[in-house]
Amino acid sequence: MWRRQWDHRHGDLDGTERTERPRAQAKWLTASVERDAAQVIGTVFDEAERRDPGREREWVMLVDGARHQLDLIHDQCDARGLEVRLLIDFVHVLEYAWGAAWCFFAKTDPAAETWVGERALEILKGRAEQVADALEANADAAELDGQRRLGVDKAVCYLRAKLPYLGYDIALAERRPIATGVIEGACRHLVKDRMDITRARWGLAGAEAVLRLRTVISNGDFEEYWKYHAQREHLRVHAIRYRDSLALSA
């Protein structure tokens, strides 16, 4: 904690100044409890195409690595003829590294943190496959088997299965994000802060309406939406109802 606070306020401990991180701009949020994952992901792609209709930019997506989620994204790319670079949230990868660490270290051994840090740095350098091979070799050398080896086997399978989505070396070189903290924070603000309050009870339609309204506000579109809403309400309540009884004069 001390090191993180020092780094944040004063730069690195070796005296070098830290590079200012790029800040997210023009953020756009969406959420739904009525639509399924395929529909929501399709909406995300619709928004991306609206912003880049000529497909002049490189598209990058951060995901948590769920197989179903990845399949739906690939389906959208195939249907639209798109190429998108996918990255798995690095924090999810770290969880598997920690799972492997407990196969070699006691839960109270501080050396485990250094061990995980070394493997994490190798993965960040684009060497996830080599880390998986080394983990397997280390487990063999330590003659781990059964439950004692489970964490290593899970980490090795995960790294090898997700290898196409672990290009952190390229992402860092291009100053792109590699973790979904900002996305999870937005989900907490958009959904949990309203849907998960004490004693709240929601029907599906009411929850969907509230989520849509919160996304409109968070996206900075409320003023434009309210003008449209007022126009539609005037048409529905007044213009259509009374238009046949009005006598127009020149």
Secondary structure, DSSP 8 states (H G I E B T S, - for coil): -HHHHHHHHH--TTS----------S------SSS-HHHHHHHHHHHHHHH-TT--S-EEEEE---HHHHHHHHHHHHHHT--EEEEE-HHHHHHHHHHHHTTTS-TT-THHHHHHHHHHHHHHTT-HHHHHHHHHHHHHHTT--GGGGHHHHHHHHHHHHTGGG--HHHHHHTT-----HHHHHHHIIIIIHHHTSTT----HHHHHHHHHHHHHHHTT-HHHHHHHHHHHHHIIIIIHHHGGG-----
